[in-house]
């Protein structure tokens, strides 16, 4: 008889290895996790979220729709195996994939969102709303540049022989490639 705790851990290690080596497994695992946390996501929203995690064109460039629907069939079977029913709503107010009988957001995810929202300062929000779209764009770019520079700095600390340009390239790869 196999210890169930041991077998779960062993399966998790093997699954993580498969996710790192195989894009199909990585996509399906990402879709499963996304749909476990959020509901009423359309195809486009799911693809954007998966591409954010796995990299642009992770569904391919030519037959990406077929790839998406094949992946969703497997994800649907995975949810069914766990006792959940993945369905699609065509309701204008709540379109998209959802788990039947489950709330729109996983309770833990909802708590995380609430906690983040309480950190927002209304004065900062008011100032931000007064900015022009161009100013908001520049501010967003500045934040992204700062984040990339911090990562590049850490990369150079780990490997001082790298040039600043090489460290920046690695920082960009870490942010945008799987």
C-alpha positions as CSV (number, residue, x, y, z in Angstrom):
1,X,0.0,0.0,0.0
2,X,1.4,3.4,-1.0
3,X,1.4,6.3,1.5
4,X,-1.1,8.8,-0.1
5,X,0.9,11.8,1.3
6,X,4.1,10.4,-0.3
7,X,2.3,9.7,-3.6
8,X,0.9,13.3,-3.8
9,X,4.3,14.8,-3.2
10,X,5.8,12.4,-5.8
11,X,3.1,13.3,-8.4
12,X,3.6,17.0,-7.7
13,X,7.4,16.7,-8.4
14,X,6.8,14.8,-11.6
15,X,4.0,17.3,-12.7
16,X,6.3,20.3,-12.0
17,X,9.0,18.7,-14.1
18,X,6.5,18.0,-17.0
19,X,5.3,21.6,-16.7
20,X,8.9,22.9,-17.1
21,X,9.6,20.6,-20.1
22,X,6.4,20.5,-22.0
23,X,4.4,23.6,-23.1
24,X,1.2,21.7,-23.5
25,X,1.3,20.5,-19.9
26,X,2.3,24.0,-18.8
27,X,-0.7,25.6,-20.6
28,X,-3.2,23.1,-19.2
29,X,-1.9,23.5,-15.7
30,X,-2.0,27.3,-16.0
31,X,-5.6,27.2,-17.4
32,X,-6.6,24.9,-14.5
33,X,-5.1,27.1,-11.9
34,X,-6.5,30.3,-13.5
35,X,-10.0,28.9,-13.6
36,X,-9.7,27.6,-10.1
37,X,-9.1,31.1,-8.8
38,X,-11.4,33.1,-11.1
39,X,-14.7,32.6,-12.9
40,X,-16.4,34.0,-16.0
41,X,-13.3,34.4,-18.1
42,X,-13.7,34.5,-21.9
43,X,-11.3,32.7,-24.2
44,X,-9.5,36.0,-24.8
45,X,-9.1,36.6,-21.1
46,X,-7.9,33.1,-20.5
47,X,-5.3,33.3,-23.3
48,X,-4.0,36.6,-22.0
49,X,-3.6,35.3,-18.5
50,X,-1.9,32.1,-19.7
51,X,0.4,34.1,-22.0
52,X,1.3,36.3,-19.1
53,X,2.5,33.2,-17.2
54,X,4.0,31.3,-20.0
55,X,5.0,33.8,-22.7
56,X,3.5,35.2,-25.8
57,X,2.1,32.7,-28.4
58,X,2.2,29.8,-25.9
59,X,-0.8,28.5,-27.8
60,X,1.1,28.8,-31.1
61,X,0.6,31.2,-34.0
62,X,-1.3,29.3,-36.7
63,X,-3.8,26.9,-35.1
64,X,-4.0,28.5,-31.7
65,X,-7.8,28.3,-31.5
66,X,-7.7,24.5,-32.0
67,X,-4.9,24.3,-29.4
68,X,-7.0,26.3,-26.9
69,X,-10.1,24.2,-27.3
70,X,-8.1,20.9,-27.0
71,X,-6.5,22.2,-23.8
72,X,-9.9,23.3,-22.5
73,X,-11.3,19.8,-23.1
74,X,-8.6,18.3,-21.0
75,X,-9.0,21.0,-18.3
76,X,-12.8,20.2,-18.2
77,X,-12.0,16.5,-17.7
78,X,-9.6,17.4,-14.9
79,X,-12.3,19.4,-13.1
80,X,-14.8,16.6,-13.7
81,X,-12.4,14.1,-12.1
82,X,-12.4,16.3,-9.0
83,X,-16.1,16.7,-8.9
84,X,-16.5,20.1,-10.5
85,X,-18.3,21.0,-13.7
86,X,-16.7,23.6,-16.0
87,X,-19.3,25.4,-18.1
88,X,-19.5,28.4,-20.4
89,X,-21.9,31.3,-19.7
90,X,-23.2,33.3,-22.7
91,X,-25.0,35.7,-20.3
92,X,-24.0,39.3,-21.2
93,X,-23.4,40.3,-17.6
94,X,-21.2,37.3,-16.8
95,X,-19.8,35.7,-20.0
96,X,-17.1,33.1,-19.9
97,X,-16.0,29.9,-18.3
98,X,-17.0,29.2,-14.7
99,X,-17.3,26.3,-12.3
100,X,-20.9,25.4,-11.7
101,X,-22.0,26.1,-8.2
102,X,-18.9,28.0,-7.2
103,X,-18.5,31.7,-6.4
104,X,-17.1,34.1,-9.0
105,X,-13.8,34.3,-7.0
106,X,-12.2,31.7,-4.8
107,X,-12.6,32.9,-1.2
108,X,-8.8,33.1,-0.7
109,X,-8.4,35.0,-3.9
110,X,-11.2,37.4,-2.8
111,X,-9.5,38.0,0.5
112,X,-6.2,38.8,-1.3
113,X,-8.0,41.3,-3.5
114,X,-9.7,42.9,-0.5
115,X,-6.4,43.1,1.4
116,X,-4.7,44.8,-1.6
117,X,-7.6,47.3,-2.0
118,X,-7.4,48.4,1.6
119,X,-3.8,49.4,1.0
120,X,-4.9,51.9,-1.7
121,X,-4.8,55.6,-0.5
122,X,-7.8,57.5,-1.9
123,X,-5.7,60.7,-2.2
124,X,-3.3,58.8,-4.5
125,X,-6.2,57.5,-6.6
126,X,-7.7,61.0,-6.9
127,X,-4.3,62.4,-8.0
128,X,-3.8,59.6,-10.5
129,X,-7.3,60.2,-12.0
130,X,-6.4,63.8,-12.7
131,X,-3.3,62.8,-14.8
132,X,-3.6,62.8,-18.6
133,X,-3.4,59.4,-20.4
134,X,0.1,60.3,-21.6
135,X,1.2,61.0,-18.0
136,X,-0.3,57.7,-16.8
137,X,1.5,55.9,-19.7
138,X,4.8,57.5,-18.8
139,X,4.3,56.6,-15.1
140,X,3.6,53.0,-16.0
141,X,6.7,52.8,-18.2
142,X,8.8,54.4,-15.4
143,X,7.5,51.7,-12.9
144,X,8.3,49.0,-15.4
145,X,11.8,50.4,-16.1
146,X,12.5,50.6,-12.3
147,X,11.4,47.0,-11.8
148,X,13.6,45.8,-14.7
149,X,16.6,47.8,-13.3
150,X,16.1,46.3,-9.9
151,X,16.1,42.8,-11.4
152,X,19.2,43.6,-13.6
153,X,21.0,44.9,-10.5
154,X,20.3,41.6,-8.7
155,X,21.4,39.6,-11.7
156,X,24.7,41.6,-11.7
157,X,25.2,41.0,-8.0
158,X,24.8,37.2,-8.7
159,X,27.3,37.4,-11.6
160,X,29.5,40.5,-11.5
161,X,31.2,39.6,-14.9
162,X,28.0,40.5,-16.8
163,X,27.7,43.8,-18.5
164,X,24.7,46.1,-17.7
165,X,23.3,45.3,-21.1
166,X,23.5,41.5,-20.5
167,X,21.9,41.9,-17.1
168,X,19.1,43.9,-18.6
169,X,18.5,41.3,-21.3
170,X,18.3,38.5,-18.6
171,X,15.9,40.7,-16.6
172,X,13.7,41.0,-19.6
173,X,13.8,37.3,-20.3
174,X,12.8,36.5,-16.7
175,X,9.9,38.9,-17.0
176,X,8.5,37.8,-20.4
177,X,9.8,34.3,-21.3
178,X,8.7,31.1,-19.6
